[in-house]
């Protein structure tokens, strides 16, 4: 008797519990680490994780929000699903912020929250969230792409597969499963489990060739075109063939490329065509290209993989709009033309668009005079510093200029490092002053901008990629929010590195209020309202199990970095650098108007 095609891809099983089926699916997705804090509401899931501890590690974190940030960093560094598992009530609500941030940032995350056993629904059991006003599934439904409660063994397979489908779709999403504590022990008499994720989910990978051709016709007839890459291009540009296709295409026509802040470094920033970052903490070069002192005017923009949110566009600054074609490509049609009017929208997977554009462009010879003109214009732009303050970047003074701190990190970190930027002033300095080429990666979370993101995310990154140097650049306020996760790193021998900018103040708020709401009667009043009380962050970090150092000038960090890298990467010891920074240094969120470039030489 012939074997059916379906039977080749499904494994029939009898009398598995829901918990066992759950873990089978996690294994299919390559999950071997789950992050969270245990509690009674997930007791029966914990039993199964205990039984399969040779295959899965349940990483016990110090706070549920921190667990979600760690899982987010794990996904960003590895591309593998980040999984969070927490208990009922406040365990679930604490993890919500991290899940919401993952959803906004396009990270694939599955959050599993406990619920009281179904026989207690409506009776007022401790931390009940099903029938007493705390509807956890509904809360997550409002913040993630998919949220559902597993009610019994009959629906578990369909709902788990849907949660995984949504989490690992394009764009990536955060999803949520609420699991009443009685459900994991329920027995499924007969079930056929897939042998591969390909049996229950597929990834879009297409684009209309005609639309690509139309986009090329608009872009390549322009005199001064520009390409704008968003974080939706990050994963596809890690494919060697796709980044090669984009690079060859841009080089052939001499079209410069800039990225959103969240996409920083996905195109090499040392490349001659790179204008680095536009948006929050912009490099100074993009504005020179878009606001030329001489003709030709900036007349075409190709946008790939970004919805053009506020921080990606300097709050929708009209200089982004060219005089001619505005082309936007995204798999999500809801992102197209949401922020700016367009001349052409292309619904398609951006990797497929890039590869198809490269292929079709071979039919369109470049106009050599235009190519040479663009190259000369770019060379003139790059005679100017890209930095808001070159003097701060070069400074060796004490207290440390934050820009100089970034300079030392740039000079001393290995080229394959992963850098996580937190919220606040530190993200501005990091975005503006780091220069990122692959294999280096830089990640931020600017869609939501939660303080403490990088404090946890750097642990997840190092857990996922133990052979890489992983650094979190964080402010002291954010470090105190989630610095307890240093203990998580110490417990699991994770050599994460934190560089903490210490000014004993929530200084982004202080500077913003001083700028927006000056007090003529008391000009310095804002400087004293949000101070943090000079905590000893070195002792705090040492008490949690890290090596910790206090530095006051860039030379100290330069001297310490070999030790820090050795202790982190070879001895698996968490490292915390507390850097006393210049409190008066202004971050580069609002840089001065850039100088006009020298006019191009025309033929």
N, C-alpha and C positions, 0 to 999 in steps of 0.2 A: 504494500500500500504506500502511495507517494506521501512524502512529508509536505504539509502545506507551508507556504511562504510565511504565514503568520507564526507558525510554531517555531520557526528558526529564530524568531526575534522575541519570543516570550518564554518565560520559565514558569511552568505550572507549579504551584505550591499549595500545600494544605495546612490548615490549622496554624497559620501565623497570626501573631497578635498585631494590632494596629501599630504599636510601637516598633515591632520588628519590620513591618512594611515601611514605615516612615524611614527607618535607618537604611533600608535597602535603597530607597530613592536618594537619600543623601550620598550614599556610596556611589551610585551611578553618576552623580554630579561631581565626583571627585572631592567631596567634603570629608575632611578628617579632623577638623577643629570646629568646635561650636563654643560661642562666647556668651557668658551670662553670669547670673547669680542664682543659686538653687533656692528652692522653697517648696513648701508642702503642696502647692498647687500643681507642680510638675513632678510629683514624687514617682509616679509610675513610669514616666519618661526617664527619670534619673536612674531607675532600676535597670532599664534596658541599656542605657549608656554605660552603666557600671558593668553589665554583662558583656558588653562589646568594647571594653576599654582598650583592647589590643588594636582596634580599628579606628576608634574615635577618642579624641581628647576633649573633655568638657573643661574649658578654660574658665576658672573662677575669677571674675573681675572684682573691682571694688565698688562699682556703681553701675546700674543698668544703662545709663546714658553712656558712660565710658565704654561699656561692653559693645554698644552699637557703634561708637566711633572706632573702636578697635576692629570690629568686623568690616566696617567701611574701608579702613586703611588696608586690611587684608585683601579685600576685593581689588582695590585700586592697584596694589602692588603685584597681584598674581593673576587677575582676571577670573579668579574662581569665586563662586558664590560665597558671600559672607553670611553666616548663620548666627542668629542670636536666640537664646532660649532663656526665658525669665518666668518668674512666678506670677501669681494673680495680683489684682489690684494695683498697688503702687509699683510693684515690679514691672507690670505692663506699661503703666503710664510713664514711669521713668525712662523706659526704653524708647518711648514714642518720639522724643526729640531727635534721637539718632536715626530712627527709621525715616522720619520726615526729611531730615537732612540728606539721607541717602537717596530718597525719591527725587528731591529737587536737584541733586547733583548727578543723577544718572548712574548710581551704583547699584549693582545687583545684590540685594539683601533679602533674606527671609527671616522674619521675626516670629518666633513661636512663643506664645504666651499661655500660661496655665489658666484654667477656669475651675471653679469648684465642681465637684461631681454633680451630675445632672439630677440625682435624687434629692439634692438640697436646693435646687433652683427655687427662688421665691420665698425661702424660709429665713433669709437673713444670715446665712453662713458667713463666716469671716472672709472678707475681701471678695464677696460675690460680685460679679460684674454682668450677670446675664439678665436678672429680673429685678434689680434694686436700684436702677438709675445710673449705674456705671456700665454702660454698654461698650465694652472694650472693642468688640468687633466693629461697631459703628464708628468709634473714635479713630481706629486705624483706617477704616474705609474712607474717612475724610482726609487722610494724610498720605495714603499710599495707593498704589495702582490696584491692589486686590487685597481684600480682607474677608475672611469667612470663618465660621465656627464648624469644627468637625463634630457632627452630632452623633454619629455611630459608625460602626464598621462598614455599613453599606455604601457610604459615600466617600470614604477616605481616599480611595485611589483617584477618583475623578478630581477631587478638590486639591490633593497634593500635586497632581500633575498640572493643574491650572495655575497654582501658585508658582511652580517652577517655570512654567511657560511664560508667565508674565514677568517674573524676575529677570529672566535671561533673554527677553525679547530685545528688539532695538527700537527705541533706546532702552537701556537697562532700567529696571524698576525695583522699588522696595515692595515686598508683599508680606502678608501676615496671616497666620493661622492661629485661631484660638482653640485650645484643646481642653475640654472638661476632663478632670483627672480620672474619671472612670473609663473614658474611651480608649486610652492606650492599652488596656488589658483585654479589651474585647477581642475575641478570636474570629478570624475570617476563615470560614470552612474551606473555601477554594478561591484562589486568586492566581492570575497569570501576570508576572512582573516583567517589564521590558528588560532587554539585555543592554540597551543603550539609550541615552537621552533622545537620539534621533527617532525613536519610536513614538515619542509623545510631544516633541517640539521641533520646530524648524526656524531657521533664521532667514529673514528677507535678504536677498542679494542681487536685486535687479534694478534696472532703470530703463526708461524709454530711449532708444537710440536716436529717434527723431528729436526728442527734447534736448538731448545732449548736443546734437548737431546745431540746433537753434541757439543754444547757449553759447557755443563756440563762435557762431557767426556774429553774435552781439559783442562778445568779449574781444575777439581778435581783430575786429575792425576799429577798436578804440586806439587812441594815441597814448593814453596814460591809464591803463587798466590796473586793477589791484585785486588780489585774492585774500579773503578773510576766512580763516579757519577757526572753528569752535571746538569745544571739548567733545562734541559728537564725532569728531574725526580721530580722536586719540587712539582708539583700539584699531581702527582700520590702518592707520599710518604706522602701527607696529609691525604690519605685514611688509616684508622687504620689497615685494613686487609693487605694492601700492605706493609706498613712499618713493620708490625709484621712478614710478610713472609720473607722480606729481612733480618731482624734482626735474626730470627731463623735460616735462611740458613747460614748467616755469622758466627753465634755462633757455629753451629754444626761442621763446618769445620775450625773454627778459621781463617777466611780470613779477613784481615784488609780492611778498607774502607777509601778512601779519596774522596774529592770533588773538583770540579773546584771552583775558586773564586766566580762566580755567583751562585754556588750551595751551598755555605757555610751554614752549619747548617741544611741542609735537612736530614742528618743523625746525630744523637746527638753526639756532639763533646766531651762529657765527657764519652762516651761509651769506654770500654776497647779496642775495635777493631778500634776505630776511629784514623786515622792519620791526621784528620782535613783537611786543604787546601793544595792542590798542584797547582802550577802555580804562578801567580802574588802574591807577598807577601807571599810566601809559609811558612807553618809551617815547622819546621826543621825535623820533624819525617819522612815524606815520602821518602826523599833522603836516610835516614838510611836503610829503608826497600829495596829500589831499588838498593842501592850500598852497599851491605853487606861486612863487613870486612872478614867474613868467609863463607864457603859453608853452606847451599845450595844457589845457585844463584837465583835471582829473575827471575821466569821462566813462568809466565802467568799473563795476564792482561785482565779483563773484563770491557769494557767501555760502560756505559749506558747513553744515552741522552745528548751527547755533540759532537759537530763537531770538537773538539780538536783545537780550534783557538789558536792564539799566546799567549795571556795572560793566557790561561788555561793550557799551556804546557811549560811555561818558554821559549817561542819562539821555540817550537818544539825541546826541549832538548832531545838528543837521549837516555838519561838515562831512559826515559819513556818506551822504547822498551824492552820487556823482552827477555830472551834467547830462550823462547819457544813460547807458544800460545799468539796471540794478537786478541782478540775477540771484535767486536764493534757492538752494537745494537742500532738501531735508526729507527723511522718510516720513516724518510726522507732518501731514498737510496742515495741521492746526498751527504749526510754527511759522508757516510761510505767509509773509505780508502782514504779520501781526503787529510788527513794530514800525515798519516803513512801507510805503507804496513800492511796488516792484514793477519791472518791465517783463519779467519772466519768472515763473515759479516752476520748479522741477521736483515732483514727488518721486523720490528714489533713494536707494541706499548710497551713501556718499562714496564708499569705496568703489562700488560699481561705476558711479559717475566718473570718478578720477581715472579709473582704468580705461573706460570707454572714451573719455575725452582725449586721453593720450593716444589711443589708437586712431580715432577719427582725425586728430590734428595733423597726422602725417599727410593728409590730403590738402592741407592748407599751409602753403609756404609762408614763412614770416616775412614781413616787410623790413628788409635789413636796415633801412634808414631809421625806421621807428625803433627797432631793437637797439641800435647803437645809441640813439638819442636817450632811450630809457636807461641804458647802462651808464651813460655819462651823468645823467641826472642823479641816479642812485649813488654814484661815486661822490658827487658833490654833496649830497645829503650826509653821507657817512664821513665827510671831513669834520662834521660837528659831533660833539659828544652825545651819546644817547641818554645821558644821565641828567637828572634834575639838578644834582649838585656834585660835579666832579671833585670839588675840593673836600666835601664830606667823605666821598668814597676813598679818596687818597689819604685822609687824615690818620695820624697816629696819636692823636691827643687823648687825654683822659679828662672826664669820663668819655666813654667810647661813643663815637658817632655810629648809629646803627648801620649806615651805609658802609662804613669801614668794617664792621663786623661781618657783613655779607661778603665784602672783598676777601677777608681772611678765609672764610669758609669756601669761597670760590677757589682760592689758591690751594687749599689744603685737603679738600674732600676728594676721594677717588672719583674718577669719571663716571662710574656706574652707580653713584649714590642715588637714593630716593629721598627727596626733601618734602616734608609736609609743612604747610604754612597754616598758622592759626588765624583767627579773626583779629581785627584791630589794626593798630599801626604796623605790627610786624608783617602783615600780609602786603602792605603797601611797599615797605622796604624790600621784602623778598621778591615780589613781582617785578619791581623796577630795576633792582641792581643785580640779581642773579642773571647769568647768561647760561642758557640750558641747551645742550646738545645731547641727543641719544648717545650712549645708553642712560645718561642721567635723566631722572624724572622729577618733576615738581608738581605737587598737587595742592589745591586749595579748595575751599568749600564756600564759594562766594554767592551761590544762589540763596542760601539761608544765612551764612556767616555766623555760625554758632561759636561762641567762645569755648575753648576746650577741645575742639575737633582734633587738632593736630596732636594734642597731649595723648589721646588714645590712639589715633590713627597710626602714629609712628610705631607703636607696639605691634599692631596688626601687620604693618608692612614688613617689619623685621621678622615676625613669626613666619610670614609667608615666603620671604626671601632672605633666609639667614646668611647667605653669602654676599649680600649687598650691605653697604653702609646706609643706615636709615637715620635721618635727622629730623627732629621737629623744631621749627623756629616759632617760639610762642612768647606771649607777653606774660608778665607776672600775674596779672589778674586771671587770665585763662589757666595758668599753671596751678593756681590755688583752687580753681574750680574742680579740676580733675587730676591734680598731681598725685592723688592717692593711687592712681594706676601705675605709678612707678613701682609700687609694691607688687603689682601683678607681673611686671617685667622681671623684677628680682626673683619672685617665686618660681617663674618658669625659665630662668636663666636666659633672658632676652636682652641682648646688648643694644638696646635702643639708645639714642643720644638726643637729649633735649638741650637747646640753647635758649635760655630764658632772658628776655630783655627786661631788666629790672629798673623801673623808675618810680616804684612805690605809688603808682597812680593808675587810674583807668584813663590813660592820657588821650586816647582818641576822643573820648567824650569831653574831656577837659578842653582840648584844643578846639573841638567843634563848637562847644558852647561859647568859648571865648571869641571865636570868629563870628558866629551867627548872632550871639546875644551879648554884646559887650556892655559892661556896666560902667558908665562914665563916672559914677561916684566912687566906685571901688574896682578899678581896672584889673586887679589881681585876684578878685574874689573866686573865680572858677579854679584857680590853682590850688585851692585848699579844700574843696568840697568832696573830692572823690579819691582821696589818698587811701592807701592800703595799710598804713601802720608799720612800715618797715619790718616785715616778717623776715626771719632768718631762713631763707630758702635753702641755704647750704645744709644747715642742720636738719631741716625738714626732709630734704632728699636723702641725706645719709641715714636718717631714722627709718626710711622706707626701703633701704637696701642698696642705694646707688652710691657710686663714687661721685663726689660733688666738688666743684671748684668755683671760686669767686675770682672774676677778672675785672680789671679796671682800665686796661688799655689793649689795643690790638696785638701788641707784641706778646703779651701774656698768652693770648689764645694761640698765636702762631707756635709758641714754644710748647704749649700743652697738647696740641692736636695729635702728634705721634703717639703720645701716651693714651689719649682718649680713644683713638682708633684701635690701638692694640687691645686695650681693656674691653672695648665693646665687641670687637670682631673676633678676637682670639681667646678671650676669657669669658665672653658672654655676660658681662657685667654692665648693667645700665649706668649711663653717664649723664650727669647734669652739669651744665655750665651756666652759672648765674653771672650775667654781664651787666655791670652798672653803666647805663647809657646816659647820654646827654638829654636831659628832660626838655630842653628847649628846641631840640631838633624837630623840624617839621617833616611829616611824612610826605611822600610824593603823590598823594591822591589828587592834588590840584597843582600840577607843575606850571611853571611860567610858560608864556607863549614861546614856541621854539623860534630860533633864528631862521630866516629865509635861506634856502640853499643857493649856492651859486647857480646862475642860469645855465641850462644845458647848451652844449655846443651843437648847433644844427648844421646839417649838410645841405 
